Amino acid sequence: MISIDPPIAENPPTETVVSRIRSNAKTHPDKLALVCGTQRVTWGAFDERMNKVANLLLQRGLNKGGNVAILSPNSIPYAELFTGILRAGGCVTPLSSMASPDALKKMLTDCGAKAIFVAAQYLDLINGFITDLTIQRFAIDFDNPDFEDFESAMAAAASTDPMIPIDMSDAFNLIYSSGTTGTPKGILHNHWMRAAQMDRVSPNGYDDNARTLISTPLYSNTTIVAFIPTLFGGSTVHLMPKFDAREYLQIVEREQITHTMLVPVQYKRIMDVPDFDSFDLSSMRIKFSTSAPLRADVKQDVLARFPGKLIEYYGLTEGGGVTVLVADEHPTKLHTVGQLAPGNDIRLIDPEGNEVPQGEVGEICGRGPTMMAGYFGRDDLTAEYIWRDAGGKVYFRSGDMGSFDEDGFLVLSDRKKDMIISGGLNIYANDLELVLLDDPDVTDAAVIGIPSETWGETPLGLVVRRDGATRTAEQIKDRANAKLGKSQRLSSVEIRDVLPRSTIGKILKKDLRAPYWEKQKEKS
């Protein structure tokens, strides 16, 4: 495997996540660890269940670093499996429910998972192929002759801690990058990477009787970076199996939630709840946002009406450079994703790999204490992902375009692959989307490049109108184009009922582009 050699953190970690979770359970066994709906699990009971998961896997032949897959919505068993796999010395491989059956089969084949734990809700995704694979199968919440019952297997497992030694270099989790088709890349994180992230536990108050509400799926790094710090801090994780904006507000009020991690589309839906202001949200201390840029106008609304600090993280699942925007402390920088986190470095490069001058847009390449070990079994892909500076230090290429302002705040332009090249000019879809979203009749928008005989490709706006809006697509286009530069103008606007999004709220632009480019192929 290629050596990544991340920079040493100012205060390098000395304790693994597994070790700290173990000690937390001994320190306060009667404290709440997990809450999901009406289920409430103490740290003592959680500890015993982790032991049972670990011993079950060890009895079934799990070797150190072996991959164990989970396909389930958020639940108490999911949390127990996640942490129990780690206690057994295994590598957690959480599978995306957004992936196609073909992609899931390729993932399981690629990682060689020893076992898979499946919830009924997603059984149909694997039913067509799972018996063809050499893998132990466990049913979390259903009966099926092709699967072993999870609870029955757990009942037969020992409840004592197996005390498997964990090294910082051992595999922690394998996360497959988002995608509905093909074979997404397996991003491998080790215990060092996750332990290094725990430097945020005390500063963010995760160790101060925090009650963290998680409503994004546990297969996402977005979720893990709130889930693990809460457990590391010995606090309480509240899990939502499925996000609903009004139910979310009810839980915050009822459970006196102090911390949350949300993605931009969730913030928008929460703030749009008609009676939002009737909920008592005064318990909230810190709200985090990541996975995609949070629009400046939504940040303003959150700061005005939703109690607690608002902190936006910019970074990649692969790790590397991280920026942080403490929004309430920098109200004039809401259009940015903040400044470099301590110990991090970001360089901006042109297509030839040269650094661009201050203030110019370039591809974001990052380096920091938390970097992936590499793409699982794919040194070739890992090598493609790396940019090295003049001294040979490794930076990860993000595929995002951005620039730093005069105060060192990072302004994102677009995804490199979403950049539209029309008539030889670069058009950043994000710039056009912000103009469309400024239209009072538009609630959601995406801009994609579609084929053009004249320009090669041209920008198309796809919008969702607010309820009751009657203006036409042409009128929305004309308003936007009046505010855009001549080289940026939209060729057309189409109205949609909804824009497709992943379970963590990212617009699936690949899916939006596909029909237009497929038609082009048919013509040629």
Protein Blocks (a to p, Z undefined) as FASTA:
>chain_A
ZZfkpaddfbacfbdfklmmmmmmmmmmmbcfbdghjbccdfklmmmmmmmmmmmmmmno
paehiacdddddddfklmmmmmmmmmnopacddddfkbcfklmmmmmmmnopabdcddfk
lmmmmmmmmmmpccddddfkbccfkbccfklmmmmpcfbdfkiacdfkbcfbdcddedfe
hjdddddddfklmmmmmmmmmmnopmnopacddfbdfkbmklmmmmmmmmmnopacdddf
bacfklmmmmmmmnopabdcddfklmmmmmmpmklmmpccklpmbdcdehiacdfklmmm
mmmmmgcjdddddddfkgpjdddddfklmmmlmmpgbjadehiacddddfkopacdehia
cddddddfbdcfbjehilklmmmmpccdfkopacddehiacdddfkopacdfbdfklpcc
eehiacdfklmmmmmmmpmkbcbdcddddddfknopacdddddddehiabdfklmmmmmm
mmpcfklpcfbdcddfbdcddfkopacfklmmmmmmmmmmmmZZ
